[in-house]
Amino acid sequence: FGSRHGRPEHRPRPVLPRPRPRRAHGPTSRPLMLRRLPAAMPLPRRIAEPLLRSATPQALGRAVGFDMCRRWAPLAVGCGANQRGFAAAGTDISLLKTEMVDNVAVVTLLSPEGVFPWGTRIQEHRINRALITQLNAALDAAETDHVEALVVTGEGRFFCNGMDLQYISANIDQSTSIQTDAEKLLSRILTLPVPTVAALNGHWTAAGAMLGLAFDVRVAPSGGRGLFFVPGIDIGLVYSAGMTALMKAKLPQPMWTDVLCFGKRYGCDDLINHGVAMAAMSSDELLSGAISVAEGLQSKGKDEKTRQTLHGIKKNLYHEAVAVLGKDVEDMGFAQGTWDATGRPRKA
């Protein structure tokens, strides 16, 4: 996977303090209340499928009944009597959950068993229309609730395993549209008006690597087994101008060639040594450590003026990426991609 770096210069490894004990629920920790849709609300296939293909997240949210108060209802779309996964008839699937901890929004990508109708394992947290819609809804709720910081993590082995290549392969005419929506989400997170922390529970690859890089701070478990890499060279994809600008903005320059051109793989300790991530004490303390980091940054999202100021600073800091993410997106080569039926590089 490409040439190796020389030994990186020594940098002090930031280690997170052990989090203070907290009550499971109470005045300092409360779940973000979600109002579920009635069981009779799933949409029929003739309505659901056109929405998934073409609707904006906001329009889709209105169609399936997002609560316009200060909370939101999870997505529920139905299509077919016997399919498992997203859009199964009569089955709502939430790809994430949101809780509030001391005015920090904590979003967790869920790992239910099973696959989407097109074959992608749900636990990989791959980026598709469903995940984009639900992440945007979670961000809408966080901003409406005036949270002071945001933490995102995942369950299981994956933080995010990239774009949903199996869905794109089956719907190649939608590839540029999905890519555009994904880039708009990356740009939104990149400039979100509150401090953002990614708690990297597992592998974050390709577009999932870019998702993690869009956060202000990344926290990884010391000795963790999650890998970071962007395998465009191995699956026949040329990263867009927006994604390339994002990676250049968030990675130290000595990593650019190995990451973007050669798809080199990095473990948690490599990323900590390069300053890409902070170190948590252990995998068991990853989320609590990330929340502690977010709590230490809450003053930077404390009120409307501070949030407006932070948003403006981020837009200027990352102006090269913001200028191109989600705008005039060119085809990355999805139709000629060299991946197998599971979305992994095809073996020679």
NORWODA-V142715 format. One record per pair of residues at least 24 apart in sequence whose ideal C-beta (glycine too) atoms are under 10 Angstrom apart, sorted by the first residue. I is the first residue (numbers start at 1). J is the second residue. D is the distance in whole Angstrom. If there is no record, write none. Layout:
BEGIN
i: [I;I]
j: [J;J]
d: [D;D]
END
This chain:
BEGIN
i: [1;1;1;1;1;1;1;1;1;1;2;2;2;2;2;2;2;2;2;2;2;3;3;3;3;3;4;4;4;5;5;5;5;5;5;5;5;6;7;8;8;8;8;8;8;8;9;9;9;10;11;11;11;11;11;12;13;13;13;13;13;13;13;14;14;14;14;14;14;14;14;15;15;15;15;15;15;15;16;16;16;16;16;16;16;16;16;16;16;16;16;16;17;17;17;17;17;18;18;18;18;18;18;19;19;19;19;19;19;19;19;19;19;19;20;20;20;21;22;22;22;22;22;25;25;27;28;28;28;28;29;29;29;29;29;29;29;30;30;30;30;30;31;31;31;31;31;31;32;32;32;32;32;32;32;32;32;32;32;32;32;32;32;32;33;33;33;33;33;33;33;34;34;34;34;34;34;34;34;34;34;35;35;35;35;35;35;35;35;36;36;36;36;36;36;37;37;37;37;37;37;37;37;37;38;38;38;39;39;39;39;40;40;41;41;41;41;41;41;42;42;42;42;42;42;42;42;42;42;43;43;43;43;43;44;44;44;44;45;45;45;45;45;45;46;47;47;47;48;48;48;48;48;48;49;49;49;51;51;51;52;52;52;52;52;52;52;52;52;52;52;53;53;53;53;53;53;54;54;54;55;55;56;56;56;56;57;57;57;57;57;57;57;57;57;57;57;57;58;58;58;58;59;60;60;60;60;60;60;60;61;61;61;61;61;64;64;64;66;66;66;66;67;67;68;69;69;70;70;70;70;71;71;71;71;72;72;72;72;72;72;72;72;72;73;74;74;74;74;75;75;75;75;77;77;79;80;82;83;83;83;83;83;84;84;84;84;84;84;84;85;85;85;85;85;85;85;85;85;85;85;85;86;86;86;86;86;86;86;86;86;86;86;86;86;87;87;87;88;88;88;93;93;93;94;94;95;95;95;95;95;95;95;95;95;96;96;96;96;96;96;96;96;96;97;97;97;98;98;98;98;98;98;98;98;98;98;99;100;100;100;100;101;101;101;101;101;101;101;101;102;102;102;102;102;102;102;103;103;103;103;103;103;103;103;103;103;103;104;104;104;104;104;104;104;104;104;104;104;104;104;104;104;104;104;104;105;105;105;105;105;105;105;105;105;105;105;105;105;105;105;106;106;106;106;106;106;106;106;106;106;106;106;106;107;107;107;107;107;107;107;107;107;107;107;107;108;108;108;108;108;108;108;108;108;109;109;109;109;109;109;109;109;109;109;109;110;110;110;110;111;111;111;111;111;111;111;112;112;115;116;116;116;117;117;118;118;118;118;118;118;118;119;119;119;119;119;119;119;119;120;120;120;120;120;120;120;120;121;121;121;121;121;121;122;123;123;123;123;123;123;123;124;124;124;124;124;124;124;124;124;124;124;124;124;124;124;125;125;125;125;125;125;125;125;125;125;125;125;125;125;125;125;126;126;126;126;126;126;126;126;126;126;126;126;126;126;126;127;127;127;127;127;127;127;127;127;127;127;127;127;127;127;127;127;127;127;128;128;128;128;128;128;128;128;128;128;128;129;129;129;129;129;129;129;129;130;130;131;131;131;131;131;132;132;132;132;132;132;133;133;135;135;135;135;135;136;136;136;136;139;139;139;139;139;139;142;142;142;143;143;143;143;143;146;146;146;146;146;146;147;147;147;147;147;147;148;148;148;148;148;148;148;148;148;148;148;148;148;149;149;149;149;149;149;149;149;149;149;149;149;149;149;149;149;149;149;150;150;150;150;150;150;150;150;150;150;150;151;151;151;151;151;151;151;151;151;151;151;151;151;151;151;152;152;152;152;152;152;152;152;152;152;152;153;153;153;153;153;153;153;153;153;153;153;154;154;154;154;154;154;154;154;154;155;155;156;156;156;157;157;157;157;157;158;158;158;158;158;158;158;159;159;159;159;159;159;159;159;159;159;159;159;159;159;159;159;160;160;160;160;160;160;160;160;160;160;160;160;160;161;161;161;161;161;161;161;161;161;161;162;162;162;162;162;162;162;162;162;162;162;162;162;162;162;162;162;163;163;163;163;163;163;163;163;163;163;164;164;165;165;165;165;165;165;165;165;165;165;165;165;166;166;166;166;166;167;168;168;168;168;168;168;169;169;169;169;169;169;171;172;172;172;172;173;174;175;175;175;175;175;175;175;176;176;176;176;176;176;177;178;178;179;179;179;179;179;179;179;179;179;179;179;180;180;180;180;180;180;180;181;181;182;182;182;182;182;182;182;182;182;183;183;183;183;183;183;183;183;183;183;183;183;183;184;184;184;184;184;185;185;185;185;186;186;186;186;186;186;186;186;186;186;186;187;187;187;187;187;187;187;187;187;187;187;187;188;188;188;189;189;189;189;189;190;190;190;190;190;190;190;190;190;190;190;190;190;191;191;191;191;191;191;191;191;191;191;191;191;191;192;192;192;192;192;192;193;193;193;193;193;193;193;193;193;193;193;193;193;194;194;194;194;194;194;194;194;194;194;195;195;195;195;195;195;195;195;195;195;195;196;196;196;196;197;197;197;197;197;197;197;197;197;197;198;198;199;199;199;199;199;199;199;199;199;200;200;200;200;200;200;200;200;200;200;200;201;201;201;201;201;202;202;202;202;203;203;203;203;204;204;204;204;204;205;205;205;205;205;205;206;206;206;206;206;206;206;206;206;206;207;207;207;209;209;209;209;209;209;209;210;210;210;210;210;210;210;210;210;210;211;212;212;212;212;213;213;213;213;213;213;213;213;214;214;214;214;214;214;215;215;216;216;216;216;216;216;216;217;217;217;217;217;217;217;218;218;218;218;218;218;218;218;219;219;219;219;219;219;219;219;219;219;219;219;219;219;219;220;220;220;220;220;220;220;220;220;220;220;220;220;220;220;221;221;221;221;221;221;221;221;221;221;221;221;221;222;222;222;222;222;222;222;222;222;222;222;222;223;223;223;223;223;223;223;223;224;224;224;224;224;224;224;224;224;224;224;225;225;225;226;226;226;226;226;226;226;227;227;227;227;227;227;228;228;228;228;228;228;228;228;228;228;228;229;229;229;229;229;229;229;230;230;230;230;230;230;230;231;231;231;231;231;231;231;232;232;232;232;232;232;232;232;233;233;233;233;233;233;234;234;234;234;234;234;234;235;235;235;235;235;235;235;235;235;235;235;236;236;236;236;236;236;236;236;236;236;237;237;237;237;237;237;237;237;238;238;238;238;239;239;240;240;240;240;240;240;240;240;240;241;241;241;241;241;241;241;241;241;242;242;242;242;242;242;242;242;242;242;242;243;243;243;243;243;244;244;244;245;245;245;245;245;245;245;245;246;246;246;246;246;246;247;248;248;249;249;249;249;249;249;250;250;250;251;251;252;263]
j: [229;231;233;234;258;262;263;264;265;266;229;233;257;258;259;260;261;262;263;264;265;257;258;261;262;264;258;262;264;254;255;257;258;264;266;270;274;254;273;252;254;255;270;273;274;275;254;273;274;273;252;272;273;274;275;275;222;269;272;273;275;278;279;217;219;272;275;277;278;279;293;222;272;278;279;280;281;289;219;222;278;279;280;281;285;286;288;289;290;292;293;296;281;289;292;293;296;280;281;285;288;289;292;280;281;285;287;288;289;290;291;292;293;295;288;292;295;288;101;102;288;291;292;99;101;102;100;101;102;103;99;100;101;102;104;106;291;99;100;101;102;103;97;98;99;100;101;106;70;71;72;97;98;99;100;101;105;106;107;138;141;142;145;147;67;70;71;72;98;99;100;67;71;72;73;74;94;97;98;99;141;65;66;67;69;71;72;73;74;65;73;74;76;92;94;64;65;66;67;73;74;75;76;92;65;73;76;76;90;91;92;76;90;65;73;76;77;78;92;76;77;78;79;87;88;89;90;91;92;76;77;78;79;87;77;78;79;89;77;78;79;80;87;89;79;77;78;79;76;77;78;79;80;87;77;79;87;77;129;133;77;79;86;87;128;129;130;133;167;171;174;129;171;173;174;177;178;129;174;177;129;133;133;136;181;184;129;132;133;134;135;136;137;139;140;181;184;185;133;136;137;140;133;129;130;132;133;134;136;137;133;134;136;137;140;92;133;137;133;137;140;141;137;141;144;141;144;141;144;145;146;98;141;144;145;98;134;137;138;140;141;142;144;145;137;98;134;137;138;130;133;134;137;130;133;117;117;117;114;115;116;117;118;112;113;114;115;116;117;122;112;113;114;115;116;117;118;119;120;121;122;130;114;115;116;117;118;120;122;128;129;130;131;134;167;116;117;130;114;116;117;122;130;134;130;134;122;125;128;130;131;133;134;135;138;125;131;134;135;137;138;152;154;155;134;138;155;134;137;138;139;141;142;145;147;150;152;151;141;142;145;147;147;149;151;287;288;291;294;295;147;148;149;291;294;295;298;145;146;147;148;149;194;294;295;298;301;302;142;147;148;149;150;151;194;195;197;290;291;292;293;294;295;297;298;301;138;139;141;142;143;145;147;148;149;150;151;152;194;196;294;142;147;149;150;151;152;153;197;199;287;290;291;294;134;135;138;139;141;142;150;151;152;153;154;199;138;151;152;153;154;155;199;201;287;134;135;152;153;154;155;156;158;159;160;201;134;154;155;156;154;155;156;157;158;201;202;155;156;166;164;166;167;167;170;164;166;167;168;169;170;171;164;166;167;169;170;341;342;343;161;164;165;166;167;170;342;343;156;158;161;166;342;343;156;154;155;156;157;158;161;202;154;156;157;158;159;160;161;162;164;202;203;205;208;342;343;154;155;156;157;158;159;160;161;162;164;201;202;203;204;208;211;158;160;161;162;163;164;165;166;167;168;205;206;207;208;343;160;161;162;163;164;165;167;168;178;179;181;182;185;186;206;207;208;210;211;163;164;165;166;167;168;171;174;178;181;182;164;167;171;174;177;178;181;182;164;167;160;164;182;185;211;164;178;181;182;184;185;181;185;182;185;188;189;211;181;184;185;188;185;188;189;192;194;196;192;194;196;188;192;193;194;307;194;301;302;303;304;307;194;195;294;298;301;307;194;195;294;295;297;298;299;300;301;302;303;306;307;192;194;195;196;197;216;217;291;293;294;295;296;297;298;299;300;301;302;189;192;194;195;196;197;198;215;216;294;301;195;196;197;198;199;215;217;219;287;290;291;292;293;294;295;189;196;197;198;199;200;211;212;214;215;290;197;198;199;200;201;202;219;286;287;290;291;198;199;200;201;202;203;204;208;226;201;202;201;202;203;201;202;203;225;226;201;202;203;204;205;208;226;198;199;200;201;202;203;204;205;208;209;211;212;218;220;226;228;198;200;202;203;204;205;206;207;208;209;210;211;212;202;203;204;205;206;207;208;209;343;344;203;204;205;206;207;208;209;210;211;229;230;231;235;237;339;343;344;205;206;207;208;210;235;237;332;334;343;207;343;206;207;235;237;334;337;339;340;341;342;343;344;339;340;341;342;343;343;332;334;335;337;339;343;334;335;337;339;341;343;334;331;334;335;337;335;334;329;331;332;333;334;335;337;240;329;330;331;332;334;329;329;334;207;237;240;242;243;326;329;330;331;332;334;240;242;325;326;327;328;329;326;329;207;210;211;240;242;243;325;326;329;207;210;240;241;242;243;246;321;324;325;326;327;329;242;325;326;327;329;211;214;325;326;210;211;213;214;242;243;246;321;322;325;326;214;242;246;315;318;321;322;323;324;325;326;327;214;325;326;213;214;215;216;314;214;215;216;246;249;250;314;315;317;318;321;322;325;310;311;312;313;314;315;316;317;318;319;321;322;325;216;301;307;310;311;314;300;301;304;306;307;308;309;310;311;312;313;314;315;294;297;298;300;301;302;306;307;310;311;293;294;295;296;297;298;299;300;301;307;310;294;297;301;314;278;289;290;291;292;293;294;295;296;297;277;290;280;286;287;288;289;290;291;293;294;224;226;228;268;271;276;277;278;280;286;290;226;283;286;287;290;226;227;268;283;227;228;229;265;228;229;230;271;277;229;230;231;263;265;344;230;231;232;234;235;237;239;243;263;343;237;239;243;243;246;247;250;251;259;266;239;240;242;243;244;246;247;250;321;325;246;250;271;276;277;243;246;247;249;250;251;276;321;246;249;250;318;321;325;250;290;250;293;294;297;300;310;314;277;278;290;293;294;296;297;250;271;272;276;277;278;290;293;268;272;277;278;279;280;285;286;287;289;290;291;292;293;294;267;268;269;270;271;272;276;277;278;279;280;283;286;289;290;268;269;272;277;279;280;281;282;283;284;285;286;289;268;269;272;277;278;279;280;281;282;283;285;286;267;268;269;272;279;280;282;283;267;268;269;271;272;277;279;280;282;283;286;267;268;283;266;267;268;271;277;283;286;265;266;267;268;270;271;259;264;265;266;267;268;270;271;274;276;277;258;259;262;263;264;265;266;259;260;261;262;263;264;265;262;263;264;265;339;344;345;259;260;261;262;263;332;333;337;260;261;262;263;338;345;262;263;338;339;344;345;346;263;333;334;337;338;339;340;343;344;345;346;332;333;334;335;336;337;338;339;345;346;331;332;333;334;336;337;338;339;330;331;332;333;332;333;324;325;326;327;328;329;330;331;332;320;321;323;324;325;327;328;329;330;320;321;322;323;324;325;326;327;328;329;330;321;324;325;329;332;320;321;324;318;319;320;321;322;323;324;325;318;320;321;322;324;325;321;320;321;317;318;319;320;321;322;276;318;321;275;276;276;345]
d: [7;8;9;8;8;6;5;5;6;10;10;8;8;5;9;10;7;2;6;4;9;8;7;9;6;8;8;10;8;6;8;10;6;8;10;9;9;9;9;9;8;9;8;6;6;9;9;9;10;8;10;9;7;8;6;10;8;9;6;7;9;9;6;10;10;8;8;9;5;6;10;8;9;8;5;8;7;9;7;10;6;7;5;7;8;9;9;4;8;6;6;10;9;8;6;9;9;10;6;7;9;8;8;10;9;7;9;4;6;9;7;4;10;9;9;8;9;9;7;8;8;8;10;9;10;9;10;7;5;9;8;8;5;7;10;9;10;8;5;8;9;10;8;8;5;7;9;10;10;7;9;8;4;5;5;10;7;9;9;9;7;8;7;9;10;9;5;10;10;10;9;9;7;7;7;6;8;8;7;10;9;9;10;5;9;6;8;5;9;10;6;6;8;7;9;7;5;10;9;5;7;9;5;7;9;10;9;9;7;10;8;10;9;6;9;5;9;9;8;5;6;3;8;8;9;7;6;8;7;8;5;6;8;9;9;7;8;9;9;7;4;6;8;8;9;9;9;9;10;4;7;5;10;6;9;7;8;7;9;9;7;9;9;8;9;5;8;8;10;10;9;8;8;9;6;8;9;10;9;8;9;9;9;9;8;9;9;7;5;9;9;4;7;10;8;7;9;9;9;8;9;8;10;8;10;10;5;10;9;9;7;9;8;6;8;10;9;10;10;6;8;9;10;9;9;10;8;8;5;6;9;10;7;8;8;8;9;5;8;7;5;10;8;10;9;10;7;8;10;7;6;6;7;8;10;8;7;10;10;10;9;5;10;10;9;5;6;8;8;9;9;10;5;5;4;6;9;9;8;9;6;9;10;10;5;7;9;9;8;8;9;5;9;10;10;8;6;8;9;9;8;8;8;10;10;7;7;8;9;6;5;9;5;8;10;9;8;6;7;9;6;9;9;10;10;9;9;10;9;5;10;7;7;10;10;10;10;10;10;9;7;7;10;10;8;10;9;6;8;8;10;9;9;8;9;6;8;8;8;6;5;8;10;10;9;7;9;9;9;7;7;5;7;6;9;9;9;9;6;10;10;5;6;9;7;9;7;9;8;4;9;7;4;9;7;5;7;9;8;10;9;10;10;9;8;5;8;8;9;9;7;8;7;8;9;8;5;8;10;8;7;7;5;8;9;10;10;9;8;6;7;6;9;9;8;9;9;7;7;4;7;9;8;7;7;9;10;8;6;9;7;4;4;8;8;10;10;9;10;9;8;8;7;9;9;8;5;5;9;8;5;8;10;5;9;10;8;7;8;9;9;5;8;5;6;10;9;7;10;9;9;9;8;9;10;9;8;5;7;6;9;10;10;9;8;5;10;8;4;8;8;10;8;9;9;9;8;5;9;8;10;5;7;5;6;9;10;10;9;10;9;7;9;8;7;5;6;6;4;8;8;8;10;10;9;8;8;7;7;9;7;5;6;10;9;10;8;9;9;5;8;9;9;5;7;9;7;8;4;10;9;5;8;10;10;7;10;9;9;8;10;8;9;6;7;9;9;9;8;8;9;9;10;10;8;5;6;8;5;9;10;10;6;9;8;9;9;9;6;7;8;6;8;7;10;10;8;8;10;10;8;7;8;9;9;9;9;8;8;8;6;10;10;9;7;10;6;8;8;9;8;4;8;8;4;6;9;9;9;10;5;5;7;7;9;10;9;9;4;7;9;6;5;10;8;6;10;8;7;6;7;5;7;9;8;9;7;9;9;8;5;8;6;9;9;9;7;5;6;10;8;5;10;8;7;8;6;7;10;8;9;10;7;9;9;7;4;8;5;9;9;7;5;7;10;9;8;8;5;6;9;9;9;10;7;9;7;6;10;8;4;6;8;8;8;5;5;8;8;7;8;7;8;5;6;5;7;4;9;6;9;8;6;10;10;7;9;9;9;9;8;6;8;9;7;3;8;9;5;7;9;6;8;6;7;9;5;10;8;9;9;9;5;3;5;5;8;9;9;10;8;8;9;10;10;7;10;10;6;5;8;10;10;9;9;9;8;9;7;9;10;8;9;8;7;5;9;10;9;4;9;9;10;7;7;5;9;10;5;9;8;10;9;8;9;7;8;8;8;10;10;6;5;9;9;10;10;7;8;9;4;7;9;10;6;8;6;8;8;9;10;9;9;10;7;9;9;9;5;9;8;6;8;9;9;9;5;8;9;5;8;10;6;9;8;10;10;9;9;8;9;9;9;7;10;5;7;9;10;8;4;4;8;6;9;7;4;9;9;8;8;9;8;6;7;8;5;7;8;6;8;10;6;8;8;7;8;9;9;7;6;10;9;4;6;9;8;9;9;10;4;6;9;10;5;8;9;7;8;9;7;9;9;6;7;7;7;9;6;9;9;4;5;10;9;7;10;9;6;10;8;9;9;8;7;8;10;7;9;8;4;7;8;5;4;9;10;8;10;9;8;8;7;3;9;9;6;7;9;9;6;10;9;4;7;9;5;6;10;8;8;9;9;10;9;9;5;8;10;5;5;10;10;8;8;8;8;5;5;9;8;4;8;9;9;7;6;8;7;8;10;7;10;9;8;9;7;8;6;8;10;4;9;10;9;5;8;9;10;6;9;10;10;10;6;7;7;9;9;10;5;6;7;10;8;8;9;9;9;9;10;9;7;9;10;8;10;10;8;9;8;10;9;5;10;6;6;9;10;10;10;9;10;9;9;10;6;6;8;4;7;8;10;7;10;8;9;9;9;9;10;10;10;10;8;9;9;8;8;6;8;6;8;10;8;9;7;10;6;4;7;9;10;10;10;6;5;8;5;10;6;9;6;4;10;9;6;9;9;4;8;10;6;6;8;4;7;7;7;9;8;10;10;6;10;10;10;8;5;8;6;4;8;8;5;9;7;7;7;10;10;5;7;7;7;9;10;10;9;7;7;10;9;10;8;8;7;4;8;9;9;9;9;8;9;6;8;7;7;8;10;8;6;9;10;9;10;5;7;6;9;9;10;8;9;7;5;8;8;8;6;10;8;8;9;7;9;6;6;4;7;6;7;10;10;6;9;10;10;4;10;9;9;9;6;10;7;9;10;7;8;9;10;9;7;6;5;10;9;9;5;7;8;9;4;9;9;9;10;6;5;5;9;8;8;5;8;9;6;9;10;6;5;4;8;9;9;10;5;5;7;9;6;9;9;9;9;6;6;7;10;8;8;9;10;10;6;6;9;6;9;9;9;5;9;9;8;8;8;10;6;9;9;4;4;6;7;9;7;10;9;9;8;9;8;10;9;9;8;10;5;4;9;8;6;7;8;9;5;9;9;7;9;8;8;8;5;9;7;5;9;8;8;9;10;7;8;9]
END
